Amino acid sequence: MCSLTRDRWYNQIPEGGCPHANLVTKRAAGLDDEWEYLFAPYSAFTVRQATWNAGTTADPHLIVSTLTSAFETDAAVSCLLR
Protein backbone atom coordinates (compact mmCIF):
# COMPACT_ATOMS: atom_id res chain seq x y z
CA MET A 1 0.00 0.00 0.00
CA CYS A 2 1.22 3.47 -0.86
CA SER A 3 1.63 6.03 1.92
CA LEU A 4 0.92 9.61 0.84
CA THR A 5 1.96 12.77 2.62
CA ARG A 6 0.04 16.04 2.67
CA ASP A 7 1.64 19.19 1.28
CA ARG A 8 0.36 22.76 1.25
CA TRP A 9 1.82 24.90 -1.53
CA TYR A 10 1.90 28.70 -1.45
CA ASN A 11 2.67 29.95 -4.96
CA GLN A 12 3.71 33.58 -5.28
CA ILE A 13 2.71 35.19 -8.57
CA PRO A 14 4.59 38.28 -9.83
CA GLU A 15 2.60 41.45 -9.11
CA GLY A 16 1.99 42.26 -12.76
CA GLY A 17 0.75 38.73 -13.42
CA CYS A 18 2.21 36.11 -15.70
CA PRO A 19 1.13 35.00 -19.19
CA HIS A 20 1.08 31.35 -18.11
CA ALA A 21 -0.91 31.79 -14.87
CA ASN A 22 -4.65 32.35 -15.20
CA LEU A 23 -6.96 33.21 -12.33
CA VAL A 24 -10.26 31.37 -12.61
CA THR A 25 -13.05 33.36 -11.00
CA LYS A 26 -16.07 32.14 -12.92
CA ARG A 27 -18.75 30.37 -11.07
CA ALA A 28 -21.08 27.60 -12.00
CA ALA A 29 -24.73 27.72 -11.07
CA GLY A 30 -25.31 26.27 -7.62
CA LEU A 31 -21.63 26.36 -6.61
CA ASP A 32 -19.59 28.83 -4.56
CA ASP A 33 -17.31 31.31 -6.32
CA GLU A 34 -14.03 29.80 -7.43
CA TRP A 35 -10.69 31.58 -6.97
CA GLU A 36 -8.03 29.31 -8.35
CA TYR A 37 -4.91 29.81 -10.45
CA LEU A 38 -4.38 27.46 -13.36
CA PHE A 39 -0.84 27.14 -14.69
CA ALA A 40 0.26 26.25 -18.19
CA PRO A 41 1.96 22.86 -18.58
CA TYR A 42 5.69 22.90 -17.77
CA SER A 43 5.52 26.18 -15.83
CA ALA A 44 8.70 26.57 -13.79
CA PHE A 45 8.60 27.39 -10.09
CA THR A 46 11.44 28.22 -7.72
CA VAL A 47 11.07 26.78 -4.23
CA ARG A 48 11.91 29.58 -1.77
CA GLN A 49 11.16 27.81 1.49
CA ALA A 50 10.12 24.36 2.67
CA THR A 51 9.03 23.38 6.16
CA TRP A 52 8.85 19.64 6.76
CA ASN A 53 6.14 18.80 9.24
CA ALA A 54 4.37 15.52 9.99
CA GLY A 55 2.91 15.45 6.47
CA THR A 56 -0.58 14.72 7.77
CA THR A 57 -3.84 16.50 7.00
CA ALA A 58 -3.63 18.29 10.36
CA ASP A 59 0.08 19.16 9.99
CA PRO A 60 1.04 19.26 6.28
CA HIS A 61 4.45 20.04 4.84
CA LEU A 62 4.57 23.74 3.79
CA ILE A 63 6.23 24.80 0.54
CA VAL A 64 6.54 28.42 -0.64
CA SER A 65 7.43 28.90 -4.29
CA THR A 66 7.65 31.72 -6.81
CA LEU A 67 6.43 31.44 -10.39
CA THR A 68 9.17 32.42 -12.83
CA SER A 69 8.61 34.55 -15.90
CA ALA A 70 7.61 32.98 -19.21
CA PHE A 71 11.14 33.54 -20.59
CA GLU A 72 12.73 31.77 -17.63
CA THR A 73 10.21 28.93 -17.91
CA ASP A 74 11.11 28.41 -21.57
CA ALA A 75 14.79 28.26 -20.64
CA ALA A 76 14.13 25.80 -17.80
CA VAL A 77 12.13 23.48 -20.04
CA SER A 78 14.83 23.64 -22.73
CA CYS A 79 17.43 22.52 -20.18
CA LEU A 80 15.25 19.63 -19.03
CA LEU A 81 14.64 18.40 -22.58
CA ARG A 82 18.31 18.21 -23.55
N, C-alpha and C positions, 0 to 999 in steps of 0.2 A: 504494500500500500504506500502511496506517495504522501509525504508530509509537506504541506504548504505553509509558508509563513505569510504574515500580513504586512504589507508595506503601505505607507501613506506618502504620496509624492506631492511636493509643492513646486510647481513649475512657474518660474518667473518669466514673464513675457516683456520684451522691450517696450518702453513707454509709447513709442509711436506705432506699435503693432508689428506684425511680421506677415509677409505675404503667404507663408505656409502654416499660419495658425488662424483658425476661423472660430469666432465666438458664436455658438448656436444659442439663440434666444427665443426661437419660435416655440409656440406651444401648440399642443394637439388638444382638441376638444376633450374635456373631461379630465385632463391631466394638469398638474402644477406646472408653472413656468419652468423652463429649462435654461440653465446657465452653465454651459459646458464648452470647453475649447476642443476642437478637433484639429489634429495635426496631420499634415501631409505625410505620406509614407517616406521613410528614411530621413525624417527630420532629426537633426543632431542636437543633443543636449549636453551641457557641461554640468557634471555633478559638483556642486559647491560645498555641500555639507551632507554627511550621513551620520545618523545616530542609531546605533544598533540596540534595540530594546528586546523584549521577549519574543517579538514577532507574532503576537497573538492579536485577536480582535480588540481586546481591551488595551493592549500595549504594543502597537505596531512599530516596526522600524520606520524612521522618518528620513526622507531623502529630499533635499532642496536642490533644484537644478535650474539652470538658465537656458532658455532657448537661444540658439545662435542665429545669426543672420542667414538669409538664403544663400549668400555667397559662401559663407563658411560651411554651411551644410553641404553644398555642392562639392567643395573641396574635401570634406570629411568622407563623403560617399565615394569619391574618386579614389581616395587612399584605400578604402576598404575593398574596392573591387579590383585592385591591382593583383 
